[in-house]
Amino acid sequence: MRAYLYRILEDGHEPTPAMRATEILLITLISLNVIAAIVETIAPVHARLATFFAWFEAGSIAIFSIEYLARVWACVEDPDLKGRRPARARLRYMASPLALIDLIAIAPAFLSLFIAVDLRWLRLFRLLRLFKLTRYWSALNLLYRVVRSEAEIIGAAVFLLCLVLVLASGGMYVVEHHAQPEAFGSIPAAMWWTVATLTTVGYGDVVPITVWGKMLGAFISLVGIGIAAFPAGILAAGFIEEIRRGREDRNETRADHATANGTGTPNRTDDGQNPAIPRCPHCGSLLREQ
């Protein structure tokens, strides 16, 4: 039963009707939860359908809780966790990103039974259930793999951004705090303008007015364009690499299945013909074995 449950919930290599039905049910329930959390903020609608929203939330929490417990129970069937003690395997699974997302989706509802929690925060956590869809959308899984594989480079980019943010804020504080003490009276206050400039948003509510401030602001604006493009290039290169790797893995899987089923064929030439079969030197037609 545990192995069967694991195949339904986690193993996506061989889709079955039960697996597809479970996925459709969970995707629909997650989508409806997000829609309900959004619509519930409309006061007239909430006043009219408050009882319905309460029962829908209770039913959703029950289903998501059963799903979470089932995944934790069946995770020991994961080939990557084979050979581990069940308790350690489950703890390792519970610390995985997808399992943490599942836990965050239901934990606030149980905490609200014992601790007074602002309803606005509960709605925010209900919106986070949207992340549960990462299990079922390959594009979101692709994004996760790209970020994980390029984590070191992305971390370096974030560190560079923080370094430029601090230095630029300090520079603007030095050259502008006498002219605009209300906007650049401290380095933390100057960070608002620096963030808006580095990210190329440019709200325009705070601008330098001194000559040195304008020169420094122009330089920071140019640096901000490069900093904004740097992570984009990293992610684009990561996407291309992951797509290429995924295609190679799919081709290898198909070749393995063909070999295992005895349907594999020898390598063929560009025109789709088998080079192992000789051709007539005059007309080029294939020669059949006598």
C-alpha positions in Angstrom: 0.0 0.0 0.0 2.8 2.4 0.8 4.6 1.7 -2.5 1.3 2.2 -4.4 0.6 5.5 -2.5 4.2 6.7 -3.3 3.6 6.0 -7.0 0.4 8.0 -7.0 1.8 11.0 -5.0 5.5 11.2 -6.0 6.6 8.9 -8.8 5.8 10.7 -12.1 7.8 8.5 -14.4 4.9 6.2 -15.2 1.6 8.2 -15.1 -1.5 6.2 -14.1 -5.2 7.1 -14.1 -5.1 7.3 -10.3 -2.1 9.6 -10.4 -3.6 11.9 -12.9 -6.9 12.0 -11.0 -5.0 12.9 -7.8 -3.0 15.6 -9.5 -6.2 17.2 -11.1 -7.9 17.1 -7.7 -5.0 18.8 -5.9 -4.4 21.3 -8.6 -8.1 22.3 -8.6 -8.2 22.5 -4.9 -5.1 24.7 -4.7 -6.4 27.0 -7.4 -9.8 27.3 -5.6 -8.0 28.1 -2.3 -6.1 30.9 -3.9 -9.2 32.3 -5.5 -11.1 32.1 -2.3 -8.4 33.9 -0.4 -8.5 36.7 -2.9 -12.3 37.0 -3.2 -12.6 36.8 0.6 -10.9 40.2 0.9 -14.0 41.8 -0.7 -16.1 42.8 2.3 -19.6 42.4 0.8 -18.7 39.0 -0.6 -17.2 37.8 2.7 -20.2 39.0 4.6 -22.5 37.1 2.4 -20.5 33.9 2.1 -18.6 33.8 5.4 -20.0 30.4 6.4 -19.1 28.9 3.0 -15.6 30.2 3.2 -15.1 28.8 6.7 -16.3 25.3 5.7 -14.3 25.4 2.5 -11.1 26.3 4.4 -11.8 23.6 7.0 -12.3 21.0 4.2 -9.2 22.2 2.3 -7.0 22.0 5.5 -8.3 18.4 6.1 -7.4 17.3 2.6 -4.0 19.1 2.6 -3.2 17.5 6.0 -4.0 14.0 4.7 -1.9 14.7 1.6 1.1 15.8 3.7 0.9 12.9 6.1 0.6 10.5 3.2 3.6 11.9 1.5 5.6 11.7 4.7 4.5 8.1 5.3 5.3 7.0 1.7 8.5 8.9 1.2 10.6 5.9 2.4 9.8 4.3 -1.0 11.9 7.0 -2.7 14.9 5.3 -4.3 17.1 8.2 -3.1 16.1 7.4 0.5 16.4 3.6 0.3 18.7 2.1 2.9 18.0 4.8 5.5 16.1 4.3 8.6 12.4 5.2 8.1 12.6 7.9 10.8 15.7 9.5 9.2 14.3 9.2 5.7 11.1 11.0 6.8 13.0 13.7 8.5 15.1 14.2 5.4 12.0 14.4 3.3 10.3 16.8 5.7 13.3 19.2 5.3 13.1 19.2 1.5 11.7 22.4 -0.1 8.5 20.9 -1.5 7.7 19.3 1.9 8.3 22.6 3.7 5.9 24.3 1.2 3.3 21.7 2.0 3.8 22.2 5.8 3.6 26.0 5.5 0.3 25.6 3.6 -1.4 24.0 6.6 0.6 24.9 9.7 -0.8 28.5 10.2 -4.4 27.1 10.3 -3.4 24.8 13.2 -1.4 27.4 15.0 -4.5 29.8 14.9 -6.3 27.3 17.1 -3.9 28.0 19.9 -2.4 31.4 19.1 -4.3 34.6 18.2 -3.2 35.3 14.6 -4.2 38.3 12.5 -6.5 37.2 9.7 -4.6 39.2 7.2 -1.5 37.0 7.9 -3.6 33.9 7.6 -4.8 35.0 4.1 -1.2 35.7 3.1 -0.2 32.1 4.1 -3.2 30.8 2.2 -1.9 32.6 -0.9 1.4 30.8 -0.4 -0.4 27.5 -1.2 0.1 28.6 -4.8 3.7 27.3 -4.4 2.3 23.8 -4.1 1.7 23.9 -7.8 5.5 23.6 -8.3 5.0 19.8 -8.0 2.8 19.7 -11.1 4.2 22.4 -13.5 7.4 21.4 -15.3 8.2 25.1 -15.9 8.3 25.8 -12.2 10.4 22.8 -11.6 12.7 24.0 -14.3 13.0 27.4 -12.6 13.8 25.6 -9.3 16.6 23.5 -10.9 18.1 26.6 -12.6 18.2 28.5 -9.4 19.7 25.6 -7.5 22.4 24.9 -10.1 23.3 28.6 -10.4 23.0 29.3 -6.7 26.7 30.1 -6.3 26.8 32.6 -9.1 23.4 34.1 -8.1 24.8 34.5 -4.6 27.8 36.3 -5.9 25.5 38.7 -7.9 23.4 39.4 -4.8 26.6 40.1 -2.8 27.8 42.5 -5.5 24.4 44.2 -5.4 24.5 44.6 -1.6 28.1 46.0 -1.9 27.2 48.6 -4.5 24.0 49.4 -2.5 26.0 50.2 0.7 28.8 52.1 -1.1 26.4 54.1 -3.2 24.2 55.0 -0.2 27.2 56.1 1.7 28.4 58.3 -1.2 25.0 59.9 -1.7 24.9 60.6 2.1 28.2 62.4 2.0 27.4 64.6 -1.0 23.7 65.3 -0.4 23.0 65.2 3.3 23.7 68.9 3.8 21.5 70.0 0.9 18.6 67.5 1.6 18.7 66.4 5.2 15.2 65.1 5.0 16.0 62.7 2.1 19.7 61.9 2.6 20.0 62.6 6.3 21.4 59.1 7.0 22.8 56.2 5.0 19.6 54.0 5.6 17.5 57.0 4.4 19.7 57.2 1.3 19.2 53.5 0.6 15.7 54.2 -0.6 16.9 56.3 -3.5 19.8 53.9 -4.2 17.5 50.9 -4.4 15.1 52.7 -6.7 18.0 53.7 -8.9 20.0 50.4 -9.0 16.8 48.5 -9.9 16.1 51.1 -12.7 12.6 51.7 -11.2 13.2 55.4 -10.6 10.2 56.6 -8.5 11.4 60.2 -8.8 10.3 61.2 -5.3 13.9 61.6 -4.2 16.6 63.1 -6.5 20.0 64.6 -6.0 20.3 68.3 -6.5 24.0 69.1 -6.0 26.5 68.8 -8.8 28.5 66.0 -7.1 25.2 64.3 -6.3 24.0 64.4 -9.9 27.4 63.0 -11.2 27.3 60.2 -8.6 23.7 59.5 -9.4 24.4 59.3 -13.1 27.2 56.8 -12.4 25.0 54.7 -10.1 22.3 54.6 -12.8 24.7 53.2 -15.3 26.0 50.6 -12.8 22.4 49.7 -12.0 21.7 48.8 -15.7 24.6 46.3 -15.6 23.6 44.9 -12.2 20.0 44.4 -13.4 21.2 42.6 -16.6 23.8 40.4 -14.8 21.3 38.0 -13.0 19.1 37.9 -16.1 22.0 36.6 -18.2 22.8 34.0 -15.5 19.3 32.7 -15.4 19.0 32.7 -19.3 22.2 30.7 -19.6 20.9 28.3 -16.8 17.6 27.8 -18.6 19.3 26.9 -21.8 21.6 24.5 -20.1 18.7 22.8 -18.2 16.6 22.5 -21.3 19.5 20.9 -23.2 20.2 18.6 -20.3 16.5 17.6 -20.1 16.4 16.8 -23.8 19.5 14.6 -23.5 17.9 12.8 -20.5 14.7 12.2 -22.4 16.6 10.9 -25.4 18.6 8.5 -23.2 15.4 7.3 -21.5 13.8 6.6 -24.8 16.8 4.7 -26.0 17.0 2.6 -22.8 13.3 1.8 -23.2 13.7 0.8 -26.8 16.7 -1.4 -26.0 14.9 -3.0 -23.0 11.8 -3.7 -25.2 13.9 -5.1 -28.1 12.7 -2.3 -30.4 16.0 -0.5 -30.7 17.2 0.1 -34.2 20.8 0.6 -35.4 22.1 4.0 -36.0 20.8 5.6 -39.2 22.2 8.1 -41.6 20.9 11.7 -42.1 18.5 10.5 -44.8 16.9 8.0 -42.4 18.4 4.9 -44.0 20.3 2.1 -42.2 24.0 2.2 -43.1 24.3 -1.5 -42.4 22.3 -2.4 -45.5 24.4 -2.1 -48.7 23.3 0.0 -51.7 23.6 -0.6 -55.4 26.6 1.4 -56.7 24.8 2.3 -59.9 21.2 3.4 -58.9 21.7 3.7 -55.1 18.8 1.4 -54.2 19.0 -0.8 -51.2 20.2 -4.4 -51.8 18.1 -7.0 -50.1 19.8 -10.0 -48.5 19.8 -13.1 -50.7 
